[in-house]
């Protein structure tokens, strides 16, 4: 059991380290590419967003690679029933 906990903690540390490195790069170079509203945002915004960028780095990396500046269209039962299926 102790070995499993050590492996889990090591995996969490690797994920966290990768997230921290990604967040630094993303917040300096990529945030404006996937969110035009974030272009020119100040240090305060970047500090607030940094923990989320570090935690959600796989999703943000995917969006950054796609180069999409538009948020994906929300698809839910309400929109589809109303005929608002934008996707």
C-alpha positions as CSV (number, residue, x, y, z in Angstrom):
1,X,0.0,0.0,0.0
2,X,2.8,2.4,0.8
3,X,4.4,1.8,-2.6
4,X,1.1,2.7,-4.3
5,X,0.9,5.9,-2.4
6,X,4.4,6.8,-3.3
7,X,3.7,6.1,-6.9
8,X,0.6,8.2,-6.8
9,X,2.4,11.1,-5.1
10,X,5.2,10.9,-7.6
11,X,2.7,11.0,-10.5
12,X,1.0,14.0,-8.9
13,X,4.4,15.8,-8.6
14,X,5.3,15.1,-12.2
15,X,1.8,16.4,-13.3
16,X,2.2,19.5,-11.1
17,X,5.7,20.2,-12.4
18,X,4.6,19.8,-16.0
19,X,1.6,22.1,-15.3
20,X,3.8,24.8,-13.7
21,X,6.2,24.8,-16.7
22,X,3.2,24.8,-19.1
23,X,1.5,27.7,-17.2
24,X,4.6,29.8,-17.5
25,X,4.8,29.3,-21.3
26,X,1.1,29.5,-21.9
27,X,0.5,32.7,-19.9
28,X,3.4,34.5,-21.6
29,X,2.8,33.2,-25.2
30,X,-0.5,31.3,-25.7
31,X,-3.3,32.8,-23.7
32,X,-3.9,35.5,-26.2
33,X,-4.0,33.0,-29.1
34,X,-6.9,31.0,-27.7
35,X,-8.7,34.0,-26.0
36,X,-8.5,37.3,-27.9
37,X,-9.9,39.1,-24.8
38,X,-6.8,38.1,-22.9
39,X,-4.4,39.8,-25.2
40,X,-2.7,42.6,-23.4
41,X,-4.1,41.4,-20.0
42,X,-2.0,42.5,-17.1
43,X,0.0,40.6,-14.5
44,X,-2.9,40.5,-12.1
45,X,-5.0,38.5,-14.6
46,X,-2.2,36.1,-15.4
47,X,-1.5,35.5,-11.7
48,X,-5.2,34.7,-11.1
49,X,-5.4,32.4,-14.1
50,X,-2.0,30.6,-13.4
51,X,-3.3,27.9,-11.0
52,X,-6.1,26.9,-13.4
53,X,-3.7,26.9,-16.3
54,X,-1.3,24.6,-14.4
55,X,-4.2,22.3,-13.3
56,X,-5.9,22.1,-16.7
57,X,-2.8,22.1,-18.8
58,X,-3.7,19.1,-21.0
59,X,-6.9,20.7,-22.1
60,X,-5.3,24.1,-22.7
61,X,-2.4,22.5,-24.6
62,X,-4.9,20.9,-26.9
63,X,-6.7,24.2,-27.6
64,X,-3.4,26.0,-28.0
65,X,-2.2,23.4,-30.6
66,X,-5.5,23.7,-32.5
67,X,-5.0,27.4,-32.7
68,X,-8.7,28.1,-32.2
69,X,-9.5,31.5,-30.9
70,X,-13.2,30.7,-30.6
71,X,-14.7,28.8,-27.7
72,X,-16.2,25.5,-28.7
73,X,-20.0,25.6,-29.2
74,X,-21.9,24.4,-26.2
75,X,-24.0,21.3,-27.0
76,X,-26.7,20.4,-24.6
77,X,-30.3,19.0,-24.7
78,X,-31.8,22.5,-24.3
79,X,-30.0,24.0,-27.3
80,X,-30.6,20.9,-29.5
81,X,-34.3,20.9,-28.6
82,X,-34.5,24.6,-29.4
83,X,-32.8,24.1,-32.8
84,X,-29.7,26.0,-31.7
85,X,-27.3,23.1,-32.6
86,X,-24.3,25.2,-33.7
87,X,-22.1,22.2,-34.2
